[in-house]
Amino acid sequence: MRNQIAAIELRTLVSELKQLEGSWLDQVYELQQPAAAKPGKSIVLQLNTSEGKRFLVCLAPSSLFFSSKKPATAEKPGGFCSFLRHHLGNARLASVLQPGSERILELVFSSRQQLHFRLIIELFSKGNVILVDEKGVILGCAEHQAWRDRTVRPGFAYALPPATADFAAMNEGQFQKAVLSSEKDSVVKALAVDLGLSGTYAEQLCSAAAVDKSKKPSKLSQLELQKLYSSLQQLLSRKQPINATLEANATAQLTAASVSPKTAAFSMRINELEIAIGQQNSAVAEFARVAEEATKAAKLIYEHYQDVKRILDDYNTLRKTFTPDQLREYFGSNKLIRSIDEKTGQITLEINGNSQ
């Protein structure tokens, strides 16, 4: 089950967080006894806005939300939290960004000394919180990490992960090209991985467009591609994606006196169960479709039982003495027979335009 924010959910959240631009950072806290994230990855930014204090809560990589009430925080800040206090104290939040369709939130701060810092919250893999200077060099991070193509460690230049396709910026031609060129074995995987939509929204896109999710991308028709793109645009136009988590739903600001990590964990669990129910409902619908087709096939066979039985009896008798060529010649005039596989003995019949 998914326990991270999808790129499309983060896109919605970023549009809501724009209202925090221009506010001042009063303080940085660490959540009390973080259960959903390691120390340094569970931080609270207290921002002073024109409408009062707002608290941006991050539990990387699982959740991100903001509240008008202060959550329960640790009495003593950890090392990385103290580090952020030192560099970002009284800094102004200049802009809130999402690079392309990455699961990355970038908060650009400007200090009173005219220094610019980027606080980068990575919401993928193990998650991380990283402070970068105006030259793009990492000053500090919650966790040192290293991959084959990038290193997250103080002193290194910050680099984004290998770019995924920016589904939000694609026109229809670019979208179709990206899907058709995918080497994944199904369209749902192409949408989820190559386009970065995540499994949940890739499933929803296929369902909304009435496209078989297991179909190979290269086998999609022009109409199916058009339907998928249209469904994507409808999804992007929504203010709140269908399965946006409570943490990603910035419009529903929390009003509880405090938000504990346990509450956040329960919210995530509820969301996971809702997703599972949605996937199970889709599976039930698919089973019903298959059952209906099987019922129709059985009805057709029953209605033509004598014809089918005669063909099978003749074939089983003649294949013992006839050559493949003789069998094809004998059954060639029978309009019900679509094809015969001599190796397996399988006969494909076409009854009322349906192959069975």
Residue, then its C-alpha position, 0 to 999 in steps of 0.5 A: m500500500r502507498n504511504q507517501i504523497a503522490a506528485i499530483e497530490l503535492r502539486t495541489l498542496v503547493s498551490e495552497l501553500k502559495q498563500l504562505e509566501g511573504s510570511w516570516l519564519d518565527q521558529v523551527y520545532e521538532l515533533q514530539q516523539p515522532a513515530a512516522a519519521k526519523p529525527g530531523k525529518s519530522i519538523v514544524l515550521q512556525l510562520n507568521t502570516s498576515e492572518g496569524k501563525r501557521f504551522l507547516v508540519c513535515l514528516a518526510p517522506s510520508s506526510l506534509f500539511f499545515s495547521s493553524k494550531k501548534p502540534a505537540t513538539a519536543e522540549k529540546p530541539g535535535g541537532f539538525c533542528s537547531f541548525l535550521r534555527h541558526h540559519l533560517g531564524n527570522a527569514r522570509l518565505a519568498s516562494v514555494l515550489q515543486p520542481g517539475s512533477e518531482r515529489i519535492l517541496e522547495l521553500v525559498f527563504s530570504s534572510r535579513q542579511q540578503l542571503h538566500f536559502r532553499l529548504i528542500i523537503e524530499l517526499f520519496s524513498k526514505g525522505n529527507v530535509i535539506l538546506v541549500d545555500e544560494k550557490g546550490v551547495i548543501l549546508g546540512c541535511a537530516e540524513h546523509q544519503a548516496w545513490r549512484d547518480r547523486t549524493v546528499r551530504p554537506g559540501f556537495a552541490y544539490a542535484l535533483p534525482p533523474a528527471t521523470a516526465d512532467f505530466a502536468a506540462m505535457n501537451e497531448g502529442q508529448f503525452q502520447k509519445a511518452v506513453l507509446s515509447s514506454e517499455k513497461d509491459s502495461v499502460v498502468k505501469a507506464l503511467a505510474v512509473d514513466l510519467g510519475l503518476s503513482g499507481t493509485y492515479a494511474e489506475q484511476l486514469c485507466s478506469a476513467a478512460a475505460v482503457d484496459k490497464s494491462k494493455k501494452p502501451s504500444k498497442l493503444s489506439q489513437l482513441e484510447l490515447q486521447k481518452l487517457y489524456s483527456s482524463l489526465q486533464q480532468l484530474l489536473s483541473r480538480k482542486q483536490p485529487i480523489n485520494a489526496t491524503l489528509e496531510a496533503n489536503a491543505t484546504a482542510q486546516l486542522t483545528a485540534a489543539s495539537v496534532s500528534p504523530k499518532t494522529a498523522a499515522f492514523s490519518m495515513r492508515i485511513n487513507e491506505l484503507e480507502i485506497a485498498i477499498g477503491q482497488q478492491n472495488s475495481a477488481v470486483a468490477e473487473f471480475a463482474r465484466v469477465a463473468e458477464e463475458a463468460t456467461k454470454a459465451a456459455k449461452l452462445i455455445y449452448e444455443h449452438y450446442q449441436d453444431v459445436k458438438r458435431i464439429l468436435d466429434d468430427y475433428n476428434t475422429l478425423r485427426k487420427t487419420f487425416t493429415p493437417d492439410q486434409l483437415r483444413e480442406y475438410f473444415g474449410s467450408n464450415k463458416l463457424i470455424r475461424s482457425i484450427d491449431e493442429k499442434t494443440g487441437q484447439i479450435t476457435l469458433e466464431i458465433n454471431g461475430n464473437s470468437q469463442 
